Structures are given as structure tokens and as C-alpha cells.
Amino acid sequence: MPGAELAQNPEEEGMCITEALITKRNLTFPEDEDLSEKMFHTLAELQTVRLDREGITTITNLEGLQNLHSLYLQENKIQRIENLACIPTLRFLSLAGNRIRQVENLRDLPHLQLLDLSENLIEKLKLDEFPQSLLILNLTGNSCTKQDSYRELVTRALPLLLDLDRQPVSERWNSDEEDEASDEEFPELSGPFCSERGDPAF
């Protein structure tokens, strides 16, 4: 029966990000506390949010994360990059292992420096959709990486880029000091990317 088939396909219903989900994954409160007001203020203070492997299909409800620097959304079912302009402080974003087909809605993130879009469904790149602030970009596992002159086109479009698909843009690395500084400022860089473990790095 068609109705039975629909009932057995929860993926079609979709799942959004909610404050309750953010709180469950990233905050801990004593059971007897009144959470309503405290949760609002605590969400605003979060700098790192992990929401990997939650079956999320749509990026929503991030307005309360006013100081967010790092957002982990890998291994979900997200199809579109959207609703991120409300967190202009974002510097690190992992969307690896989703169902994204095109790069979009990233230009409103003026401080974004590390972006992982590996293992998605991106066939063609819109280079003007990437923020010029990017230092590290991972697009491995997307068919767009097979287009002619791919690496040259991306590095030319992103003048600050230091690493593309886990390979350094060698002419832009001046010294080991820059490497050490990046590791200190972005602990996300420690260790290779491993989607099974759920820890994105570059």
C-alpha cells in the first residue's frame, strides 16, 4: 500500500535543528534548575556546537548562537546550505558527508576560514559563492574536483587559501610558524579528517 510505504520513509519528513537539540548535545544543566532564561543566555555564549549524526535535513534556528565560531554538521542529510547569515562570527564549518548539491549562501560569513564540504554531491562549483576569507577548503569526494583546471581555478578565486583538499597551496606557505599558529588558533586542525569518528579536520 502507498500509505504504508510513506510511513516507512521517515527521511522524507525531514528534521530541523532546534534549540532543544542544540542544548541536548552541547549543554549540561542540573535537573532541578529553571532552564528557560538560563538556556537562552547560555546558547548565546556557545562558541562550538556539535550536531553531527542527527539525521538533520534542514539548517534552521541558529539565530540564538551569537558568538558561534565552530559548527559541526557532518554526517547528516542536509541538502542545502542555508540560514547561516545569522551567525557572521562563524570561522569553522563542517558539512562533510551530507547531500549538498551546490555551494551557496556562504558569502554572508565574512570570517569563515575553514570549510569542509567533502563527500557531498557537488558537481559544479560557483566560485563566487565562497567567502574570500577562506584559508582551508576540503571538497574531496565531490565530482566537481574532476573538472579541468579545478585546483588552479579555486586557488585563483580564493587568494588567501592555504590548503585545498588536504594539499597545501605551497606558494602561499611562508614558514613553519604559520602552520603552528594555525594549529593553536584552530584546534579543529589536529588530526586527519575521519568521517566515521565524526571529527572533521583538515
Rosetta blueprint (number, residue, H / E / L):
1 M L
2 P H
3 G H
4 A H
5 E H
6 L H
7 A H
8 Q L
9 N L
10 P H
11 E H
12 E H
13 E L
14 G L
15 M L
16 C E
17 I L
18 T L
19 E H
20 A H
21 L H
22 I H
23 T H
24 K H
25 R H
26 N H
27 L L
28 T L
29 F L
30 P L
31 E L
32 D L
33 E L
34 D L
35 L H
36 S H
37 E H
38 K H
39 M H
40 F H
41 H H
42 T H
43 L H
44 A H
45 E H
46 L L
47 Q L
48 T E
49 V E
50 R E
51 L L
52 D L
53 R L
54 E L
55 G L
56 I L
57 T L
58 T E
59 I L
60 T L
61 N L
62 L L
63 E L
64 G L
65 L L
66 Q L
67 N L
68 L L
69 H L
70 S E
71 L E
72 Y E
73 L L
74 Q L
75 E L
76 N L
77 K L
78 I L
79 Q L
80 R L
81 I L
82 E L
83 N L
84 L L
85 A L
86 C L
87 I L
88 P L
89 T L
90 L L
91 R L
92 F E
93 L E
94 S E
95 L L
96 A L
97 G L
98 N L
99 R L
100 I L
101 R L
102 Q L
103 V L
104 E L
105 N L
106 L L
107 R L
108 D L
109 L L
110 P L
111 H L
112 L L
113 Q L
114 L E
115 L E
116 D E
117 L L
118 S L
119 E L
120 N L
121 L L
122 I L
123 E L
124 K L
125 L L
126 K L
127 L H
128 D H
129 E H
130 F L
131 P L
132 Q L
133 S L
134 L L
135 L L
136 I E
137 L E
138 N E
139 L L
140 T L
141 G L
142 N L
143 S H
144 C H
145 T H
146 K H
147 Q L
148 D L
149 S L
150 Y H
151 R H
152 E H
153 L H
154 V H
155 T H
156 R H
157 A H
158 L L
159 P L
160 L L
161 L L
162 L L
163 D E
164 L E
165 D L
166 R L
167 Q E
168 P E
169 V L
170 S H
171 E H
172 R H
173 W L
174 N L
175 S L
176 D H
177 E H
178 E H
179 D H
180 E H
181 A H
182 S H
183 D H
184 E H
185 E H
186 F L
187 P H
188 E H
189 L H
190 S L
191 G L
192 P L
193 F L
194 C E
195 S L
196 E L
197 R L
198 G L
199 D E
200 P L
201 A L
202 F L
